[in-house]
């Protein structure tokens, strides 16, 4: 039996903001209103979002909204003033809104961003926008479709690398030569490695490779599978395109942890999930 979970998409929710300009005081006024349909970045199924605001190319002066706890539809309604900007100077600036998920114990996660070139804005009309948030380019490594299945009776853990799409191009021809490498880990110890054949000159390979590992039931919560999509290189070192880690404790994200938990909760059933690859 197959359980096909939702696919990740490039959309990371939307953000609403307004822009106006005080011509007398040479001041740009930005109001960050709200966001909706943000992805869940925490295991609780929510996020703790806030917004960083800069006027590019100046990256030093960052402004931030307050953090809104445990919500995917935050309302900030905060106003920011950029003083001392004649209209001609503003025409060369790009407003950058970047939504993050606050994490108390580790680096805050990027949710998505939007760029607004001010030369394209009619500042006399006080526009209000809804804009789609996009993941930053460095996070765009592509996606991989993986299935997991665990049979407690015979202690077999099966991972199938089915296919990938929109992989990052690593070669000069705008393509990659991808293959998948999978490590079984117990704690910090690497135990077993498997890999697929190389699929030359493609960003959308179909692997359909099945990897089976022997993992006793009492160890299933202590092990992890490290999945790496690599670019094969004839001359130099093979390069990482993107990776993810699947486990109950130290996954690379909420979706990865949920996939693992679904596998444990539904023994002998095959659970499919698209995963967004992470950079190193």
VEXPAKE-702700 format. One line per field, with one value per residue (C-alpha): x, y, z. Coordinates in pm, 1 decimal. Layout:
REM residues N
x: (X | ...);
y: (Y | ...);
z: (Z | ...);
REM end
This chain:
REM residues 280
x: (0.0 | 129.5 | 73.5 | 154.6 | 208.7 | 183.3 | 450.1 | 664.0 | 633.9 | 839.6 | 574.5 | 648.4 | 332.7 | 254.1 | 331.0 | 126.6 | 289.6 | 231.9 | 473.2 | 437.8 | 669.2 | 675.4 | 802.2 | 849.6 | 1066.1 | 1237.4 | 1119.9 | 1010.5 | 739.0 | 698.2 | 419.2 | 461.6 | 105.8 | 77.1 | 162.3 | -47.5 | -1.7 | 355.8 | 512.7 | 541.4 | 905.6 | 857.7 | 755.4 | 441.3 | 315.9 | 360.8 | 633.0 | 754.5 | 785.1 | 939.5 | 1053.1 | 1395.9 | 1385.2 | 1674.6 | 1710.2 | 1960.9 | 2245.4 | 2289.7 | 2292.0 | 2421.9 | 2103.6 | 1856.9 | 1518.4 | 1309.9 | 948.5 | 851.2 | 835.1 | 484.5 | 467.0 | 315.9 | 135.2 | 137.6 | -72.4 | 104.3 | -19.6 | 256.8 | 114.8 | 450.7 | 571.9 | 933.6 | 1075.4 | 1373.9 | 1473.5 | 1701.0 | 1623.9 | 1559.3 | 1339.9 | 1631.0 | 1830.7 | 1535.2 | 1510.3 | 1839.9 | 1729.1 | 1562.1 | 1341.2 | 1415.4 | 1168.7 | 1292.1 | 1070.5 | 1245.8 | 1133.9 | 1282.1 | 1458.4 | 1573.8 | 1834.9 | 1973.9 | 2010.1 | 1683.4 | 1536.7 | 1470.5 | 1103.7 | 1107.6 | 1185.8 | 1062.8 | 1249.8 | 1081.4 | 1282.4 | 1162.4 | 1218.4 | 912.3 | 685.1 | 456.6 | 526.4 | 245.3 | -22.2 | 54.7 | 31.1 | -59.2 | 80.4 | 36.1 | 357.5 | 450.5 | 752.5 | 1024.1 | 1304.9 | 1648.1 | 1855.4 | 2110.7 | 1828.2 | 1717.6 | 1896.6 | 1600.7 | 1368.0 | 1380.1 | 1095.5 | 1166.6 | 965.9 | 1024.7 | 897.7 | 978.3 | 897.3 | 942.8 | 899.5 | 1213.1 | 1388.1 | 1402.9 | 1422.0 | 1368.5 | 1439.2 | 1353.2 | 1508.6 | 1240.3 | 1326.4 | 1442.5 | 1338.7 | 1473.0 | 1819.8 | 2082.0 | 2302.2 | 2665.5 | 2820.9 | 2916.6 | 2647.8 | 2372.9 | 2313.8 | 2436.5 | 2530.6 | 2335.6 | 2340.8 | 2212.9 | 2430.1 | 2263.3 | 2433.3 | 2279.4 | 2396.6 | 2361.7 | 2412.2 | 2724.2 | 2861.2 | 2830.1 | 2744.9 | 2651.2 | 2663.2 | 2464.3 | 2440.6 | 2252.1 | 2410.5 | 2499.3 | 2239.3 | 2429.7 | 2329.6 | 1993.2 | 1830.5 | 1525.2 | 1660.2 | 1440.8 | 1638.2 | 1390.0 | 1658.4 | 1564.0 | 1798.0 | 1729.5 | 1900.7 | 1883.8 | 1768.1 | 1623.9 | 1306.7 | 1481.6 | 1728.0 | 1488.5 | 1459.3 | 1837.7 | 1929.6 | 1916.3 | 1944.3 | 2164.2 | 2055.9 | 2288.5 | 2227.7 | 2570.2 | 2703.0 | 2950.6 | 3266.8 | 3514.7 | 3803.6 | 3763.1 | 3580.9 | 3213.1 | 3007.6 | 2712.1 | 2393.5 | 2184.8 | 2114.2 | 1865.8 | 1865.4 | 1575.8 | 1539.2 | 1319.7 | 1565.5 | 1815.2 | 1642.3 | 1721.4 | 1366.1 | 1009.4 | 901.4 | 1186.1 | 1098.2 | 730.7 | 815.6 | 1017.6 | 745.3 | 481.6 | 696.1 | 718.7 | 348.1 | 247.6 | 462.7 | 475.5 | 326.6 | 523.7 | 517.1 | 612.6 | 728.8 | 883.1 | 1168.2 | 1339.9 | 1715.9 | 1926.8 | 2266.5 | 2558.5);
y: (0.0 | 344.0 | 660.3 | 965.0 | 1277.7 | 1635.4 | 1764.1 | 2062.5 | 2352.2 | 2660.2 | 2878.1 | 2961.2 | 3158.4 | 3524.6 | 3853.2 | 4175.1 | 4517.7 | 4879.1 | 5145.1 | 5521.1 | 5820.1 | 6144.5 | 6393.3 | 6671.8 | 6464.3 | 6246.9 | 5938.8 | 5599.0 | 5444.2 | 5067.7 | 4890.5 | 4513.4 | 4393.6 | 4016.3 | 3686.7 | 3382.9 | 3015.0 | 3000.7 | 2652.9 | 2479.8 | 2481.6 | 2333.8 | 1984.4 | 2130.7 | 2202.9 | 2579.2 | 2844.4 | 3144.9 | 3395.9 | 3742.1 | 3965.2 | 4118.1 | 4432.0 | 4594.1 | 4850.0 | 4688.7 | 4730.1 | 4841.5 | 4520.6 | 4671.1 | 4842.0 | 4561.0 | 4621.5 | 4342.8 | 4288.4 | 4119.6 | 3739.2 | 3595.6 | 3264.2 | 2941.6 | 3069.1 | 3022.9 | 3338.2 | 3608.7 | 3967.0 | 4219.5 | 4560.1 | 4728.9 | 5046.8 | 5122.5 | 5459.1 | 5503.7 | 5868.3 | 6084.6 | 5922.8 | 6172.1 | 6022.6 | 5992.7 | 5790.4 | 5559.3 | 5476.4 | 5287.0 | 5082.8 | 4741.2 | 4664.5 | 4316.0 | 4144.0 | 3811.9 | 3598.0 | 3375.3 | 3117.6 | 3195.6 | 2902.9 | 2935.2 | 2659.6 | 2679.7 | 2908.1 | 3067.7 | 2901.3 | 3097.8 | 3070.1 | 3289.1 | 3630.6 | 3895.2 | 4171.3 | 4499.9 | 4730.1 | 5076.6 | 5215.3 | 5011.5 | 5156.2 | 5459.1 | 5614.3 | 5869.7 | 5597.1 | 5439.7 | 5083.7 | 4777.6 | 4443.1 | 4073.0 | 3909.0 | 3540.0 | 3444.6 | 3242.9 | 3034.1 | 3200.7 | 3075.7 | 2897.0 | 2676.2 | 2578.8 | 2246.3 | 2057.7 | 1792.7 | 1416.0 | 1164.4 | 898.9 | 611.9 | 449.3 | 116.1 | -76.1 | -442.3 | -502.9 | -881.2 | -924.6 | -599.6 | -465.6 | -90.7 | -7.4 | 325.9 | 370.9 | 663.2 | 710.0 | 1027.7 | 1388.0 | 1710.7 | 2061.0 | 1965.7 | 2238.0 | 2243.4 | 2173.6 | 2139.8 | 2399.6 | 2263.2 | 2364.3 | 2002.8 | 1758.6 | 1388.8 | 1291.7 | 982.0 | 914.0 | 801.1 | 668.4 | 613.1 | 417.4 | 569.1 | 449.5 | 759.5 | 929.9 | 607.0 | 538.7 | 172.4 | 100.0 | 285.2 | 230.2 | 425.5 | 438.8 | 439.0 | 778.1 | 934.5 | 1153.6 | 1500.4 | 1549.9 | 1761.6 | 1531.6 | 1177.2 | 870.4 | 638.6 | 371.3 | 217.5 | 12.6 | -2.5 | -246.0 | -229.5 | -463.9 | -260.3 | -433.6 | -279.2 | -171.2 | 36.2 | 196.9 | 517.8 | 549.9 | 516.4 | 763.6 | 761.0 | 1028.4 | 1083.3 | 1277.5 | 1362.2 | 1396.0 | 1521.1 | 1275.8 | 1433.2 | 1247.5 | 1477.4 | 1638.9 | 1541.5 | 1453.1 | 1748.7 | 1756.3 | 1885.4 | 1860.7 | 1636.1 | 1540.5 | 1329.2 | 1106.1 | 1001.9 | 1043.7 | 1276.1 | 1459.0 | 1507.4 | 1804.9 | 1937.3 | 1890.3 | 1710.3 | 1460.2 | 1383.3 | 1342.4 | 1103.8 | 887.9 | 896.5 | 798.8 | 501.0 | 381.3 | 443.9 | 246.0 | -68.4 | -269.5 | 26.3 | 226.7 | 601.1 | 838.8 | 1195.7 | 1467.7 | 1634.6 | 1962.3 | 1904.0 | 2111.3 | 2266.1 | 2144.3);
z: (0.0 | -93.0 | 108.9 | -101.5 | 106.2 | -17.1 | -252.3 | -156.9 | -399.0 | -473.3 | -308.9 | 53.6 | 128.5 | 65.6 | 237.0 | 242.6 | 271.6 | 169.9 | 46.8 | 56.5 | 32.6 | 228.0 | -32.7 | 223.5 | 457.5 | 191.4 | 381.8 | 254.0 | 472.1 | 466.0 | 650.6 | 692.0 | 745.4 | 744.4 | 578.0 | 494.9 | 410.0 | 542.0 | 549.7 | 887.6 | 994.9 | 1344.2 | 1453.1 | 1609.3 | 1256.2 | 1294.2 | 1265.0 | 1465.9 | 1180.0 | 1165.1 | 878.4 | 811.3 | 595.4 | 407.4 | 129.3 | -104.6 | -186.2 | 178.0 | 383.3 | 707.1 | 825.2 | 887.9 | 1041.7 | 1194.7 | 1291.2 | 1615.0 | 1622.2 | 1603.5 | 1788.2 | 1657.4 | 1348.4 | 971.3 | 917.4 | 1121.4 | 1152.4 | 1224.4 | 1124.4 | 1187.4 | 1017.1 | 920.0 | 814.6 | 582.6 | 629.7 | 417.4 | 82.5 | -199.9 | -468.8 | -715.4 | -463.2 | -396.2 | -767.1 | -733.0 | -429.4 | -401.4 | -103.7 | 31.9 | 265.8 | 405.5 | 629.1 | 883.2 | 1136.6 | 1478.4 | 1645.1 | 2002.7 | 1986.5 | 1632.3 | 1332.6 | 1222.6 | 913.5 | 595.9 | 493.7 | 183.4 | 41.3 | -200.0 | -387.0 | -485.5 | -718.3 | -615.4 | -966.5 | -1067.2 | -795.9 | -831.1 | -491.5 | -528.7 | -527.2 | -183.5 | -321.6 | -112.6 | -230.8 | -180.5 | -304.1 | -321.6 | -112.0 | -286.3 | -135.8 | -166.5 | -465.9 | -246.3 | -115.4 | -467.1 | -504.0 | -647.1 | -507.4 | -470.4 | -441.4 | -180.1 | -38.4 | 300.7 | 431.5 | 750.3 | 820.1 | 1196.2 | 1161.9 | 948.4 | 1051.7 | 695.5 | 631.1 | 263.9 | 97.6 | -269.2 | -455.5 | -719.8 | -908.7 | -877.6 | -1045.8 | -1099.6 | -977.6 | -959.0 | -1270.7 | -1180.4 | -1525.8 | -1786.7 | -2023.3 | -1776.6 | -1672.6 | -1408.8 | -1402.0 | -1090.4 | -875.7 | -522.9 | -233.8 | 83.8 | 419.6 | 707.4 | 1036.4 | 1395.2 | 1606.4 | 1465.6 | 1317.9 | 944.9 | 899.6 | 539.0 | 204.2 | -116.6 | -440.2 | -768.4 | -1115.0 | -1266.4 | -1495.9 | -1742.7 | -1854.5 | -1681.8 | -1410.6 | -1384.6 | -1342.0 | -1278.6 | -1048.0 | -931.7 | -709.3 | -401.3 | -101.4 | 182.5 | 522.9 | 822.3 | 1125.2 | 1434.7 | 1578.1 | 1900.6 | 1692.9 | 1444.4 | 1649.6 | 1685.7 | 1319.3 | 1032.0 | 654.2 | 498.4 | 135.8 | -95.1 | -458.8 | -617.6 | -951.4 | -1104.4 | -1245.0 | -1466.8 | -1385.6 | -1042.9 | -726.2 | -738.9 | -613.8 | -376.5 | -540.1 | -223.5 | 72.8 | 340.6 | 653.5 | 757.4 | 1120.9 | 1425.8 | 1604.2 | 1382.1 | 1049.0 | 825.3 | 858.9 | 974.1 | 657.2 | 689.8 | 1054.0 | 967.6 | 682.2 | 923.7 | 1187.8 | 928.3 | 829.2 | 1192.0 | 1255.3 | 942.8 | 934.8 | 609.4 | 420.5 | 165.2 | 235.0 | -48.1 | -1.9 | -216.5 | -26.3 | -103.3 | -107.8 | 131.5 | 58.2 | 269.4);
REM end
